[in-house]
Amino acid sequence: ALERELWSTATINEEVLKTLHVIFINFPKLHISEAATLCIPHLVGALKSGSEAAQDSVLDTFFLLKQSWSTMPIDIAKSQAIIAAEAIPILQMLMKTCPPSFHERADTLLHCLPGCLTVTIKRGNNLKQSMGSTNAFCQLTIGNGPPKQTKVVNHSTSPEWKEGFTWAFDVPPKGQKLHILVSVCLLLPFLKG
């Protein structure tokens, strides 16, 4: 009934969001329910376009669910976290634009949600060429993971790769750096002697 009430109109009903939060506080076993998982996309929508009071209530509800992820079956926790990851850009925006009271909850959620990092290598400009032909490629690594590599572009000091690489993370990679190494292989002309 709450779900129908909350999602049946185009407007976001703050009272229903508050009621949903109170239900999750008083009935923690509901956190692992299918209904809780199905509410998450709607909570993301309310976080995106709701009033400040609605956003506050949604942050509280997400925080409650997040606290349960470590104790619930892993498949349910992962499903909820993946769906909740849709809120990442909204949470980042809230960190910049909303009251300080939102910051701690939004930051905590940002540090536990799964996500992806996509890097696009577009081109190199004026790579150094000492002699011979320049053949260039880029190698990308994060942490101790296996490197990813662009194709080799032959005979160019300004190669264009236009290649994208994606890493998926169950949780944000804290403290890891992305390393991009541009390598230039020189092919020396064959000299007849």
Secondary structure, DSSP 8 states (H G I E B T S, - for coil): -HHHHHHSSSS--HHHHHHHHHHHHH-GGGGGSHHHHHHHHHHHHHHHHS-HHHHHHHHHHHHHHHHHTTTS-HHHHHHHHHHHGGGHHHHHHHHHHS-HHHHHHHHHHHTT--EEEEEEEEE--S----SSEEEEEEEEEETTS--EE---EES-SS-EEEEEEEEEESS--TT--EEEEEEEEEE------
